[in-house]
Every structure is written in structure tokens, then in C-alpha cells.
Amino acid sequence: MRKIAIVTDTASDISIDDAKKYDIKILHYQIVYKDKTYKDQLEITAKEVIDTLEEEVPTTSLPSLDEIHEVFDELVKEGYKEVLVIPLSSGLSGCFNAINMVKEDYQDLNAVVYDSRTISAAQAVLAIKAAEMADAGCEMKEIISELDKMRENQNTLFIVDTLKYLLLGGRIGHVSAAVGKLLNLKPIITIGDDGKYETVAKVRGRAKAISYFVNKVQEILNDGKEYKLYFSHAAGEEIKDKIIALIKEVKPDVKIEGVCWISPVACVHCGPGYVGMLIQRI
């Protein structure tokens, strides 16, 4: 058994298979409908959320304190003395603070809560790297040092095809949504150094949004260093496939390392047609 347990949450979009492969424990966000609350990824799928958004747009909630306690209890029972938790950015969720609060109940467990300052694939690759290093026998400080380097070498971009769900989730105001819809604006979003969303561009139409992604890849990859690309989407196959095809035209040797659906909880806020891209320097 490795010395250090690794935990992340469903905002990382890590698959159940990868979580098992790398022995990463998962905390589940909650998706709240009028008649029932579901554990993200375990009790509801991303496609089910997308397919029912027109009927009801649910709200979302943090992993419960009970579940965080259950995971910590399980780690203690398994004999772990150290755990590294890599949750969604503290700038986007209260999960980071909730875990820090719970860990105070486990004085015999050295629990480090690492602020990923990111989301989705960028968060998942940090968790997987931590698990690989833990398997190799690395100490906590070595793992954190490597995660710091990886985090500094991540470029993320997100696009939503409709502003409707950002409005409903309180991420933008009514005026911005109305203007955006009128002008067919597609916001290009990234994660800033503070771990919060930043709008880096507003382009008119899907074609210009796709071009923005491709141009950004060209700009970054022209520095001669090595990168891997990861994509996530929510019923955004058409947009995602177009972006990848155009990138392959200009950068045929680029490594497309992974493509996945985003988690159900993220689908609530992004809606159909969302596409995310991580450019990870290696």
C-alpha cells in the first residue's frame, strides 16, 4: 500500500475507471432537483442532466460533510497516516474550505488540502500525477512541489454555446445574457492565477470561437516545448471535433491525450455545447 492516499472530487471530471486505476478516492458534488438529490456521477449521468435541462434546471451543492467524514474514516481504517486532497479551485467552490474544516477532526491523519486553482481535466491531471508519485514512494513535499510546477504550466480555455445556464446559475447577469444572445456572443473563459473564472474574449458566433481555440494552441505550441492537449465537453461533440481537426491541420504532431464528458454537476452550469481545452506543458 502506498504511504499517501489521494482524494479529489467530481469537478475534476475524472472517470470512474481512472479513479480505480490510480486508486484515487472521489468526493461527489450533489445535484438537487425538486423531488430528489443525486450524488454526482454515482447516481446520475452527464447525459441525463443535459437531456432533462429543458424540463428542470437543478441546483448544485458541495459534497456533504458526512461523505467527507466517510472518506476520511475509510482512509484511517485502511491504515493511512497521510492524505493529499486535490479539490476544485477554492475560487470556484467552498469544497476546499469544507475539507479543511473536516480534517481538524482527524489529528492522527496528516491531511493536506491542495488548492488546484482549476477544474476539469486540469484538476484531474494533478490528481493522477499525485497518485503516480505516491505509488513511486515520493514524499508529500515532493508531490506538492511537482503539482506547483504543473499548475503553472497549464492553459485552460472554455466555451459555452448558450448563455442561458450561466445566467440561471448566477454566473452572469440578465443584461450580459440579453446582450450576448442578441449579438450571438460566445464568451471564451479561462481560469486566472487566483483560481477564478476570467473572460478572455467575447467572439461572435461559433466559427470565431473555434478559431480562437485553434489560434491559441498555435500561439502556445510555437515556443518549441512539448505539450499535451485534453478536451472535455457536454454534448459538444461537433464543436470539439471541429477544433481538434483544425488543430491537427496546423499541428499534426500534437498529442491529444484525453477527451471526456464533463461531470453532471458541471453540465448544470454549462449546458449543451460546452467545450473545454487544457494545454498542459510537459
Secondary structure, DSSP 8 states (H G I E B T S, - for coil): --SEEEEEEGGG---HHHHHHTTEEEE--EEE-SS-EEEBTTTB-HHHHHHTTTT---EEE---HHHHHHHHHHHHHTT-SEEEEE-S-TTT-SHHHHHHHHHTT-TTSEEEE------HHHHHHHHHHHHHHHHTT--HHHHHHHHHHHHHTEEEEEE-S-SHHHHHTTSS-HHHHHHHHHHTEEEEEEE-TTSSEEEEEEEESHHHHHHHHHHHHHHHHTTS--EEEEEEEES-HHHHHHHHHHHHHH-TT-EEEEEEE--HHHHHHH-TTEEEEEEEE-
